[in-house]
Amino acid sequence: MPLPADLPTPLTAVDDPVLARAGVELRLKRDDLLHPTVPGNKWRKLTPNLERALAEGHTRLATFGGAYSTHLRATAAAARALGLASVGIVRGEELADRPRNPSLAAAEADGMELVFVARSAYRELVRARGHPLVQRWGRCLVLPEGGSNALAVRGTAALPAELGGLGERDVVCCAVGTGGTLAGIAAGLPPGARALGVAVLRGEGYLEQEVAALHRAAYGREFDNWRIDHGHHGGGYGRVPAALEEFAAGFEQRHGIGLERRYVAKALRAVHGLAAGGGIAPGSRVTLVVTGLPDGPAVSRS
Ligand SMILES: *Cc1c(COP(=O)(O)O)cnc(C)c1O
């Protein structure tokens, strides 16, 4: 394994009054504790790609992301740990001359060369799967936006095996950005168990197509054991409405676990909302995958 990690990550039961009233059990899969600089689903998605990069003798990784991309940051950290160079194409030309946000500052500190491009040019590059990049930087392994490709999906598919015996009453839940994590979890589930993705951006229809395309790319077929909730994105990517903030802060206080807001808190709130409204059947056991770390200073590993 190119980046040693603490596997399997802890699985903890959470006693929550709202869920208890709805007859729903909750467990947290603490993938946020997986690796200190390449946390959560980013480690699971990157690892098979890193193995490929090393096996094929690549010396440079290139990828894409928005200004707050955790994928860019994780790719920079992983590249540095393996002694590889890295290039990050960032959406938004205007960001070039602004002070770096913590995400981009961290990527740069890990040696990532940041290239800021206008939104239209960015879309072109993403669509061309970065081919113009390969010309500019010579040989490099190009990872898609968000890091979701067939290898990433297969990496994430190892997660359900760490959850013990899963059956008919089990729902494994995760946030959905590009859909790679959900695609892998669904593919790794035993018969009977189901996966629930919570969209963190407006993407009804589009995200379903992405997940199906990733399944075809990774396994040559589609799966029917998953669905995506579109009712809890809070207005769009990166938006954290006051009610979500309040929910997350309350949960943190009651349970002493830091919650990343843009993905994890939205997924957890969706579980609460769906359970209370009958969208998750009584008797279900939900395992929420804590896919990443809260922003800001390091969290305790309690
Ligand atoms: C990137 C990220 C996701 C989204 O994963 P996808 O595979 O792109 O759907 C979810 N949670 C966290 C914390 C992330 O950083």
The ligand as an SDF file (V2000), in Angstrom:
LIG
                    3D

 15 15  0  0  0  0  0  0  0  0999 V2000
  -14.7900   14.8440   -1.5790 C   0  0  0  0  0  0  0  0  0  0  0  0
  -15.6930   14.5290   -0.4440 C   0  0  0  0  0  0  0  0  0  0  0  0
  -16.9170   13.8440   -0.6250 C   0  0  0  0  0  0  0  0  0  0  0  0
  -17.4770   13.5440   -1.9970 C   0  0  0  0  0  0  0  0  0  0  0  0
  -17.0810   12.3170   -2.5210 O   0  0  0  0  0  0  0  0  0  0  0  0
  -17.4580   11.9120   -4.0110 P   0  0  0  0  0  0  0  0  0  0  0  0
  -16.7940   10.6090   -4.2040 O   0  0  0  0  0  0  0  0  0  0  0  0
  -16.8880   12.9830   -4.9050 O   0  0  0  0  0  0  0  0  0  0  0  0
  -18.9280   11.8620   -4.1380 O   0  0  0  0  0  0  0  0  0  0  0  0
  -17.6520   13.5050    0.4930 C   0  0  0  0  0  0  0  0  0  0  0  0
  -17.2290   13.8480    1.7470 N   0  0  0  0  0  0  0  0  0  0  0  0
  -16.0880   14.5240    1.9540 C   0  0  0  0  0  0  0  0  0  0  0  0
  -15.7130   14.9070    3.3400 C   0  0  0  0  0  0  0  0  0  0  0  0
  -15.2840   14.8860    0.8710 C   0  0  0  0  0  0  0  0  0  0  0  0
  -14.1560   15.5850    1.0910 O   0  0  0  0  0  0  0  0  0  0  0  0
  1  2  1  0
  2  3  1  0
  2 14  2  0
  3  4  1  0
  3 10  2  0
  4  5  1  0
  5  6  1  0
  6  7  2  0
  6  8  1  0
  6  9  1  0
 10 11  1  0
 11 12  2  0
 12 13  1  0
 12 14  1  0
 14 15  1  0
M  END
$$$$
